[in-house]
Amino acid sequence: MATTLILADAGRPATAPRHLRARIARRAAAGPRRAPSAETLRAVHRAHVTAIPFENLDVVLGRGAPIDLESLQDKLVGRRRGGYCHEHNLLFAAALERLGFRVTRHLARIRLGRLHLPRTHATLTVETEEGGRWLADVGFGGEGLVEPLPFPDGAAARLGGWEWRLGRDGDFWVLRDHLGIELPERDAAALLPRLTTAP
């Protein structure tokens, strides 16, 4: 079984409001504003993944899921709900930008053994002050990344019994989890209404 994510630029929403700083501090660590370093990215990514669960109840129940920053802040932080990939990664991207990171939003394809599924998964690439480029994804749930992965072909991460590998498959970057599930790069939000209302 294979899962693939395919990344393409999805545009940049508005910068995060100031109150996201409180969220970052609460999730990552108290203290002064952190530099947009690889260390900070790893800490904030892990803090988000371990504090806010994956949840798609609103989508499954046909309620839709607003993705403006105020709604995301209210749901995931204020009301302590979880969210699905677009909710998580849009809020996370805004928080990272507030910390000074350069973030690119993508749509990805989850392969699950098939190559031509639509790009429905949201993920991010993040540039750090050291000049590195990282795959960050706080919204996959299940077998998703706990920490971001650097972009060299063959990059790997291990946490307990979990393992992820990032590599090339032709023109695509592919993330494989320890079960062989791959995640490639992603596109834009034009299909969000369908994702949040289709049965």
Summary of the structure (lengths in Angstrom):
residues: 199
radius of gyration: 15.7
end to end distance: 24.4
largest distance: 45.8
contacts: 657
relative contact order: 0.23
helix: 30%
strand: 24%
